[in-house]
Amino acid sequence: MARRRLDPCSRNARKGEKIFSSIIGTGLKMATSSSRKSSNSGCLITIIFIISLVLCFSCTSNNEETIAKENIKEYLNKNLQEGSSLEVDKFSDLYIIAPKDEKNMPKPNYNGENAVSDGVNELKLRSAGLYLALGGCCPETLKQIIINDKKFKEWKTGGKEFVMICFFSGKDKYLNEVKGGLCLRLDSTLNIYETYKLKEEQTIYDMINEK
């Protein structure tokens, strides 16, 4: 198991919890003094609470990506040949390939006018892992993974499985320059459990640079 490191976002979130707990406690004391003070304090606490939630949600995605990157670096260094060195030059986004919570996902209409396309789209949403296992990470598979990821994030499903791509450079034990890339599959705890070679590396590099 890769050791988890608390990034600045996580530390700030923990500090924020203590601060907001203190603020809410103070607000409750103020609320007992008078009805007018209670109303004003309640509004202030509500505003602060909403701001804290927004900051927390915006932090979660960055926090997951930071943990994934640290786990990937640790994985690569652990599997280096003796005498080799390696630096990660580029990471992709952290892509969701399997949703954790499907309740917000729209249900496909298999009996409507677009039954065929709905069925195909539903299959594509659930087959990213199979595409990777059968064909490795090629541009066509990555394109579908990016499309799926945008949908899962729009539907706020969270992730049960993820994919992240990295490009690296370094030297082998004979001091020869080496460059390459890998597609890494991560579980719900962001630990790596499968890797895939990249097909058409330059095309994939260009794809993950597109925002």
Secondary structure, DSSP 8 states (H G I E B T S, - for coil): -------HHHHHHHHHHHHHHHHHHHHHHHHTT-HHHHHHHHHHHHHHHHHHHHHHHHHHHHHHHHHHHHHHHHHHHHT--TT-EEEEEEE---EEEEES--TTS----TTSTTHHHHHHHHHHHT-HHHHHHHH-B-HHHHHHHHHHHHHHHHTT--EEEEEEEEEEEEE-TT--EEEEEEEEEE-TT--EEEEEEBSSHHHHHHHHH--
